[in-house]
Amino acid sequence: MKASELRQKSEGELATILQQNYAKLTELNFDLAGGKIKSLKEVRSIKLDIARILTLQGEAKAAKI
């Protein structure tokens, strides 16, 4: 998901998306350990989405101060 798309979401929606991405990442890590995943592209993209959301949350928190 692009940062511009994430900026249009509310804080509650971002928190929900973040929670879903963490759950997906956990599942993918288990699959990776089990040898079910051959490509790491999906894991990488989810990690990038998590980082984008955390950055936006940090920016919002800094703007409130």
FINU-616208 format. One record per residue: z, x, y of N, C-alpha, C in turn; residue in three letters. Coordinates in steps of 0.2 Angstrom, whole numbers, m for minus. Atoms other than C-alpha are relative to their C-alpha. Example, Ala and Ser with C-alpha at 12.3 -4.5 7.8 and 13.67 -1.06 7.14 Angstrom:
<site><n_up>0</n_up><n_east>4</n_east><n_north>m6</n_north><ca_up>39</ca_up><ca_east>62</ca_east><ca_north>m22</ca_north><c_up>0</c_up><c_east>4</c_east><c_north>6</c_north><aa>Ala</aa></site>
<site><n_up>m1</n_up><n_east>m4</n_east><n_north>m6</n_north><ca_up>36</ca_up><ca_east>68</ca_east><ca_north>m5</ca_north><c_up>3</c_up><c_east>m4</c_east><c_north>5</c_north><aa>Ser</aa></site>
! end
This chain:
<site><n_up>0</n_up><n_east>4</n_east><n_north>m6</n_north><ca_up>0</ca_up><ca_east>0</ca_east><ca_north>0</ca_north><c_up>0</c_up><c_east>4</c_east><c_north>6</c_north><aa>Met</aa></site>
<site><n_up>1</n_up><n_east>m4</n_east><n_north>m6</n_north><ca_up>m5</ca_up><ca_east>7</ca_east><ca_north>17</ca_north><c_up>6</c_up><c_east>m2</c_east><c_north>5</c_north><aa>Lys</aa></site>
<site><n_up>m5</n_up><n_east>0</n_east><n_north>m5</n_north><ca_up>8</ca_up><ca_east>10</ca_east><ca_north>31</ca_north><c_up>m1</c_up><c_east>m6</c_east><c_north>5</c_north><aa>Ala</aa></site>
<site><n_up>1</n_up><n_east>5</n_east><n_north>m4</n_north><ca_up>0</ca_up><ca_east>m2</ca_east><ca_north>42</ca_north><c_up>1</c_up><c_east>m7</c_east><c_north>m3</c_north><aa>Ser</aa></site>
<site><n_up>m2</n_up><n_east>6</n_east><n_north>4</n_north><ca_up>2</ca_up><ca_east>m16</ca_east><ca_north>29</ca_north><c_up>7</c_up><c_east>m1</c_east><c_north>0</c_north><aa>Glu</aa></site>
<site><n_up>m7</n_up><n_east>1</n_east><n_north>1</n_north><ca_up>20</ca_up><ca_east>m12</ca_east><ca_north>27</ca_north><c_up>3</c_up><c_east>m1</c_east><c_north>7</c_north><aa>Leu</aa></site>
<site><n_up>m3</n_up><n_east>1</n_east><n_north>m7</n_north><ca_up>23</ca_up><ca_east>m12</ca_east><ca_north>46</ca_north><c_up>0</c_up><c_east>m7</c_east><c_north>2</c_north><aa>Arg</aa></site>
<site><n_up>0</n_up><n_east>7</n_east><n_north>m1</n_north><ca_up>19</ca_up><ca_east>m30</ca_east><ca_north>46</ca_north><c_up>5</c_up><c_east>m4</c_east><c_north>m4</c_north><aa>Gln</aa></site>
<site><n_up>m5</n_up><n_east>4</n_east><n_north>4</n_north><ca_up>32</ca_up><ca_east>m35</ca_east><ca_north>33</ca_north><c_up>7</c_up><c_east>0</c_east><c_north>4</c_north><aa>Lys</aa></site>
<site><n_up>m7</n_up><n_east>0</n_east><n_north>m3</n_north><ca_up>50</ca_up><ca_east>m40</ca_east><ca_north>38</ca_north><c_up>4</c_up><c_east>5</c_east><c_north>m4</c_north><aa>Ser</aa></site>
<site><n_up>m5</n_up><n_east>m5</n_east><n_north>3</n_north><ca_up>65</ca_up><ca_east>m29</ca_east><ca_north>33</ca_north><c_up>2</c_up><c_east>m3</c_east><c_north>m7</c_north><aa>Glu</aa></site>
<site><n_up>m2</n_up><n_east>3</n_east><n_north>6</n_north><ca_up>69</ca_up><ca_east>m41</ca_east><ca_north>19</ca_north><c_up>m6</c_up><c_east>1</c_east><c_north>m5</c_north><aa>Gly</aa></site>
<site><n_up>5</n_up><n_east>m1</n_east><n_north>4</n_north><ca_up>52</ca_up><ca_east>m40</ca_east><ca_north>12</ca_north><c_up>m1</c_up><c_east>7</c_east><c_north>m3</c_north><aa>Glu</aa></site>
<site><n_up>0</n_up><n_east>m7</n_east><n_north>2</n_north><ca_up>52</ca_up><ca_east>m21</ca_east><ca_north>12</ca_north><c_up>5</c_up><c_east>1</c_east><c_north>m5</c_north><aa>Leu</aa></site>
<site><n_up>m6</n_up><n_east>m1</n_east><n_north>5</n_north><ca_up>69</ca_up><ca_east>m21</ca_east><ca_north>3</ca_north><c_up>m2</c_up><c_east>m3</c_east><c_north>m7</c_north><aa>Ala</aa></site>
<site><n_up>2</n_up><n_east>2</n_east><n_north>6</n_north><ca_up>61</ca_up><ca_east>m32</ca_east><ca_north>m10</ca_north><c_up>m5</c_up><c_east>4</c_east><c_north>m4</c_north><aa>Thr</aa></site>
<site><n_up>5</n_up><n_east>m4</n_east><n_north>2</n_north><ca_up>46</ca_up><ca_east>m22</ca_east><ca_north>m12</ca_north><c_up>2</c_up><c_east>7</c_east><c_north>m3</c_north><aa>Ile</aa></site>
<site><n_up>m3</n_up><n_east>m6</n_east><n_north>2</n_north><ca_up>56</ca_up><ca_east>m6</ca_east><ca_north>m13</ca_north><c_up>4</c_up><c_east>m1</c_east><c_north>m7</c_north><aa>Leu</aa></site>
<site><n_up>m3</n_up><n_east>1</n_east><n_north>6</n_north><ca_up>67</ca_up><ca_east>m13</ca_east><ca_north>m27</ca_north><c_up>m5</c_up><c_east>m1</c_east><c_north>m6</c_north><aa>Gln</aa></site>
<site><n_up>5</n_up><n_east>0</n_east><n_north>5</n_north><ca_up>52</ca_up><ca_east>m18</ca_east><ca_north>m37</ca_north><c_up>m4</c_up><c_east>6</c_east><c_north>m2</c_north><aa>Gln</aa></site>
<site><n_up>3</n_up><n_east>m7</n_east><n_north>2</n_north><ca_up>44</ca_up><ca_east>m1</ca_east><ca_north>m35</ca_north><c_up>5</c_up><c_east>5</c_east><c_north>m4</c_north><aa>Asn</aa></site>
<site><n_up>m5</n_up><n_east>m4</n_east><n_north>4</n_north><ca_up>60</ca_up><ca_east>7</ca_east><ca_north>m41</ca_north><c_up>0</c_up><c_east>m2</c_east><c_north>m7</c_north><aa>Tyr</aa></site>
<site><n_up>0</n_up><n_east>3</n_east><n_north>7</n_north><ca_up>60</ca_up><ca_east>m4</ca_east><ca_north>m56</ca_north><c_up>m7</c_up><c_east>2</c_east><c_north>m4</c_north><aa>Ala</aa></site>
<site><n_up>7</n_up><n_east>m2</n_east><n_north>3</n_north><ca_up>41</ca_up><ca_east>0</ca_east><ca_north>m59</ca_north><c_up>0</c_up><c_east>7</c_east><c_north>m2</c_north><aa>Lys</aa></site>
<site><n_up>m1</n_up><n_east>m8</n_east><n_north>1</n_north><ca_up>45</ca_up><ca_east>19</ca_east><ca_north>m57</ca_north><c_up>4</c_up><c_east>1</c_east><c_north>m6</c_north><aa>Leu</aa></site>
<site><n_up>m4</n_up><n_east>m1</n_east><n_north>6</n_north><ca_up>59</ca_up><ca_east>18</ca_east><ca_north>m70</ca_north><c_up>m4</c_up><c_east>m2</c_east><c_north>m7</c_north><aa>Thr</aa></site>
<site><n_up>3</n_up><n_east>2</n_east><n_north>6</n_north><ca_up>48</ca_up><ca_east>9</ca_east><ca_north>m83</ca_north><c_up>m6</c_up><c_east>5</c_east><c_north>m1</c_north><aa>Glu</aa></site>
<site><n_up>5</n_up><n_east>m5</n_east><n_north>1</n_north><ca_up>34</ca_up><ca_east>22</ca_east><ca_north>m80</ca_north><c_up>3</c_up><c_east>6</c_east><c_north>m2</c_north><aa>Leu</aa></site>
<site><n_up>m3</n_up><n_east>m6</n_east><n_north>2</n_north><ca_up>46</ca_up><ca_east>36</ca_east><ca_north>m82</ca_north><c_up>2</c_up><c_east>0</c_east><c_north>m8</c_north><aa>Asn</aa></site>
<site><n_up>m1</n_up><n_east>1</n_east><n_north>7</n_north><ca_up>51</ca_up><ca_east>29</ca_east><ca_north>m99</ca_north><c_up>m6</c_up><c_east>1</c_east><c_north>m4</c_north><aa>Phe</aa></site>
<site><n_up>6</n_up><n_east>m1</n_east><n_north>3</n_north><ca_up>33</ca_up><ca_east>27</ca_east><ca_north>m104</ca_north><c_up>m3</c_up><c_east>7</c_east><c_north>0</c_north><aa>Asp</aa></site>
<site><n_up>2</n_up><n_east>m6</n_east><n_north>m1</n_north><ca_up>29</ca_up><ca_east>44</ca_east><ca_north>m98</ca_north><c_up>4</c_up><c_east>5</c_east><c_north>m5</c_north><aa>Leu</aa></site>
<site><n_up>m4</n_up><n_east>m4</n_east><n_north>5</n_north><ca_up>43</ca_up><ca_east>52</ca_east><ca_north>m109</ca_north><c_up>m2</c_up><c_east>m2</c_east><c_north>m7</c_north><aa>Ala</aa></site>
<site><n_up>2</n_up><n_east>3</n_east><n_north>7</n_north><ca_up>37</ca_up><ca_east>41</ca_east><ca_north>m124</ca_north><c_up>m7</c_up><c_east>2</c_east><c_north>m1</c_north><aa>Gly</aa></site>
<site><n_up>6</n_up><n_east>m2</n_east><n_north>2</n_north><ca_up>20</ca_up><ca_east>48</ca_east><ca_north>m122</ca_north><c_up>m5</c_up><c_east>m5</c_east><c_north>1</c_north><aa>Gly</aa></site>
<site><n_up>4</n_up><n_east>6</n_east><n_north>0</n_north><ca_up>12</ca_up><ca_east>31</ca_east><ca_north>m118</ca_north><c_up>m5</c_up><c_east>1</c_east><c_north>6</c_north><aa>Lys</aa></site>
<site><n_up>4</n_up><n_east>m1</n_east><n_north>m6</n_north><ca_up>5</ca_up><ca_east>37</ca_east><ca_north>m101</ca_north><c_up>m4</c_up><c_east>6</c_east><c_north>0</c_north><aa>Ile</aa></site>
<site><n_up>4</n_up><n_east>m6</n_east><n_north>0</n_north><ca_up>m9</ca_up><ca_east>49</ca_east><ca_north>m100</ca_north><c_up>m1</c_up><c_east>3</c_east><c_north>7</c_north><aa>Lys</aa></site>
<site><n_up>1</n_up><n_east>m2</n_east><n_north>m7</n_north><ca_up>m12</ca_up><ca_east>49</ca_east><ca_north>m81</ca_north><c_up>6</c_up><c_east>m1</c_east><c_north>4</c_north><aa>Ser</aa></site>
<site><n_up>m6</n_up><n_east>0</n_east><n_north>m4</n_north><ca_up>1</ca_up><ca_east>52</ca_east><ca_north>m68</ca_north><c_up>m2</c_up><c_east>m3</c_east><c_north>7</c_north><aa>Leu</aa></site>
<site><n_up>2</n_up><n_east>3</n_east><n_north>m6</n_north><ca_up>m9</ca_up><ca_east>43</ca_east><ca_north>m54</ca_north><c_up>4</c_up><c_east>m6</c_east><c_north>2</c_north><aa>Lys</aa></site>
<site><n_up>m4</n_up><n_east>6</n_east><n_north>m1</n_north><ca_up>1</ca_up><ca_east>27</ca_east><ca_north>m55</ca_north><c_up>7</c_up><c_east>2</c_east><c_north>2</c_north><aa>Glu</aa></site>
<site><n_up>m7</n_up><n_east>m2</n_east><n_north>m2</n_north><ca_up>18</ca_up><ca_east>36</ca_east><ca_north>m54</ca_north><c_up>0</c_up><c_east>3</c_east><c_north>7</c_north><aa>Val</aa></site>
<site><n_up>0</n_up><n_east>m3</n_east><n_north>m7</n_north><ca_up>12</ca_up><ca_east>46</ca_east><ca_north>m39</ca_north><c_up>m1</c_up><c_east>m5</c_east><c_north>5</c_north><aa>Arg</aa></site>
<site><n_up>1</n_up><n_east>5</n_east><n_north>m5</n_north><ca_up>6</ca_up><ca_east>31</ca_east><ca_north>m30</ca_north><c_up>6</c_up><c_east>m4</c_east><c_north>2</c_north><aa>Ser</aa></site>
<site><n_up>m6</n_up><n_east>4</n_east><n_north>m1</n_north><ca_up>22</ca_up><ca_east>22</ca_east><ca_north>m33</ca_north><c_up>5</c_up><c_east>4</c_east><c_north>4</c_north><aa>Ile</aa></site>
<site><n_up>m4</n_up><n_east>m4</n_east><n_north>m3</n_north><ca_up>32</ca_up><ca_east>37</ca_east><ca_north>m27</ca_north><c_up>m2</c_up><c_east>0</c_east><c_north>8</c_north><aa>Lys</aa></site>
<site><n_up>3</n_up><n_east>m1</n_east><n_north>m7</n_north><ca_up>21</ca_up><ca_east>38</ca_east><ca_north>m11</ca_north><c_up>2</c_up><c_east>m7</c_east><c_north>4</c_north><aa>Leu</aa></site>
<site><n_up>m1</n_up><n_east>6</n_east><n_north>m3</n_north><ca_up>24</ca_up><ca_east>19</ca_east><ca_north>m8</ca_north><c_up>8</c_up><c_east>0</c_east><c_north>2</c_north><aa>Asp</aa></site>
<site><n_up>m7</n_up><n_east>0</n_east><n_north>m1</n_north><ca_up>43</ca_up><ca_east>21</ca_east><ca_north>m10</ca_north><c_up>2</c_up><c_east>5</c_east><c_north>6</c_north><aa>Ile</aa></site>
<site><n_up>m2</n_up><n_east>m5</n_east><n_north>m6</n_north><ca_up>43</ca_up><ca_east>36</ca_east><ca_north>3</ca_north><c_up>m3</c_up><c_east>m4</c_east><c_north>6</c_north><aa>Ala</aa></site>
<site><n_up>2</n_up><n_east>4</n_east><n_north>m6</n_north><ca_up>33</ca_up><ca_east>25</ca_east><ca_north>15</ca_north><c_up>5</c_up><c_east>m5</c_east><c_north>2</c_north><aa>Arg</aa></site>
<site><n_up>m5</n_up><n_east>5</n_east><n_north>m1</n_north><ca_up>45</ca_up><ca_east>11</ca_east><ca_north>14</ca_north><c_up>6</c_up><c_east>3</c_east><c_north>3</c_north><aa>Ile</aa></site>
<site><n_up>m6</n_up><n_east>m3</n_east><n_north>m2</n_north><ca_up>60</ca_up><ca_east>22</ca_east><ca_north>16</ca_north><c_up>m1</c_up><c_east>3</c_east><c_north>7</c_north><aa>Leu</aa></site>
<site><n_up>1</n_up><n_east>m2</n_east><n_north>m6</n_north><ca_up>52</ca_up><ca_east>30</ca_east><ca_north>31</ca_north><c_up>0</c_up><c_east>m5</c_east><c_north>5</c_north><aa>Thr</aa></site>
<site><n_up>0</n_up><n_east>5</n_east><n_north>m4</n_north><ca_up>49</ca_up><ca_east>14</ca_east><ca_north>39</ca_north><c_up>7</c_up><c_east>m3</c_east><c_north>1</c_north><aa>Leu</aa></site>
<site><n_up>m7</n_up><n_east>3</n_east><n_north>m1</n_north><ca_up>67</ca_up><ca_east>8</ca_east><ca_north>36</ca_north><c_up>4</c_up><c_east>5</c_east><c_north>4</c_north><aa>Gln</aa></site>
<site><n_up>m3</n_up><n_east>m4</n_east><n_north>m4</n_north><ca_up>73</ca_up><ca_east>24</ca_east><ca_north>44</ca_north><c_up>m2</c_up><c_east>0</c_east><c_north>7</c_north><aa>Gly</aa></site>
<site><n_up>2</n_up><n_east>1</n_east><n_north>m7</n_north><ca_up>62</ca_up><ca_east>22</ca_east><ca_north>59</ca_north><c_up>3</c_up><c_east>m7</c_east><c_north>3</c_north><aa>Glu</aa></site>
<site><n_up>m3</n_up><n_east>6</n_east><n_north>m3</n_north><ca_up>69</ca_up><ca_east>4</ca_east><ca_north>61</ca_north><c_up>7</c_up><c_east>1</c_east><c_north>2</c_north><aa>Ala</aa></site>
<site><n_up>m7</n_up><n_east>m1</n_east><n_north>m2</n_north><ca_up>86</ca_up><ca_east>10</ca_east><ca_north>60</ca_north><c_up>1</c_up><c_east>4</c_east><c_north>6</c_north><aa>Lys</aa></site>
<site><n_up>0</n_up><n_east>m5</n_east><n_north>m6</n_north><ca_up>83</ca_up><ca_east>24</ca_east><ca_north>73</ca_north><c_up>m1</c_up><c_east>m4</c_east><c_north>6</c_north><aa>Ala</aa></site>
<site><n_up>1</n_up><n_east>4</n_east><n_north>m5</n_north><ca_up>76</ca_up><ca_east>11</ca_east><ca_north>84</ca_north><c_up>5</c_up><c_east>m5</c_east><c_north>3</c_north><aa>Ala</aa></site>
<site><n_up>m5</n_up><n_east>4</n_east><n_north>m2</n_north><ca_up>91</ca_up><ca_east>0</ca_east><ca_north>84</ca_north><c_up>6</c_up><c_east>4</c_east><c_north>3</c_north><aa>Lys</aa></site>
<site><n_up>m6</n_up><n_east>m4</n_east><n_north>m3</n_north><ca_up>103</ca_up><ca_east>14</ca_east><ca_north>89</ca_north><c_up>m1</c_up><c_east>1</c_east><c_north>7</c_north><aa>Ile</aa></site>
! end
